[in-house]
Amino acid sequence: MAQAPDGHLPDTELGRPVTVRVSPEGGVMIGQTYTLLWAGGRDQPVGYTDAVSVVRPAEYVEFEVPPALVSPHLDQVVPVTYTVEDGEGERTGGTLLLRIGEAEA
């Protein structure tokens, strides 16, 4: 994450979109679809998803999580992951446990 390279999003970053960058080994390829999964927290059980279809090769794909979906998670840990779908099926990427504000690791 651009604003949280160490997995910690300081509360000073609230109020603006959070950029999530997925950089798979070997880059992203034409025909793949990446889906971001931003899990809900204790006060917002419904999470956020967004999908990007790759139309040209790149090193990464980026998603922006709207600030209204980030702020309710102040002082919480939010699981963030992604899936990639292509001709070989669907695979799940690693999960980042994003600490927002003063959340404990």
TASULBEL-V223382 format. One record per pair of residues at least 12 apart in sequence whose C-alpha atoms are under 8 Angstrom apart, sorted by the first residue. I is the first residue (numbers start at 1). J is the second residue. Records with the same first field share a line. If there is no record, write none. Layout:
I: J, J
//
This chain:
1: 18, 19, 20, 21
2: 18, 19, 20, 21
3: 18, 19
7: 96, 97, 98, 99
8: 98, 99, 100, 101
9: 98, 99, 100, 101
10: 100, 101, 102
11: 74, 100, 101, 102
14: 67, 70, 71
15: 67, 68, 71
16: 66, 67
17: 64, 65, 66, 67, 70
18: 64, 65, 66, 67, 70
19: 62, 63, 64, 65
20: 62, 63, 64, 65
21: 60, 61, 62, 63
22: 60, 61, 62, 82
23: 59, 60, 61
24: 59, 60
26: 59
27: 57, 58, 59, 60
28: 54, 57, 58, 59, 60, 61
29: 54, 55, 56, 57, 58
30: 54, 55, 56, 57
31: 53, 54, 55, 86
32: 53, 54, 84, 85, 86, 87
33: 51, 52, 53, 54, 84, 85, 86
34: 51, 52, 53, 54, 61, 82, 83, 84, 85
35: 49, 50, 51, 52, 82, 83, 84
36: 48, 49, 50, 51, 63, 80, 81, 82, 83
37: 49, 50, 80, 81, 82, 83
38: 78, 79, 80, 81
39: 78, 79, 80
40: 78
41: 73, 76, 77, 78
43: 72, 73
44: 72, 73
48: 65, 69
50: 63
73: 100
74: 100, 101, 102, 103
75: 99, 100, 101, 102, 103, 104
76: 99, 100, 101, 102, 103, 104
77: 97, 98, 99, 100, 103, 104, 105
78: 97, 98, 99, 100
79: 95, 96, 97, 98
80: 95, 96, 97, 98
81: 93, 94, 95, 96
82: 94, 95
//
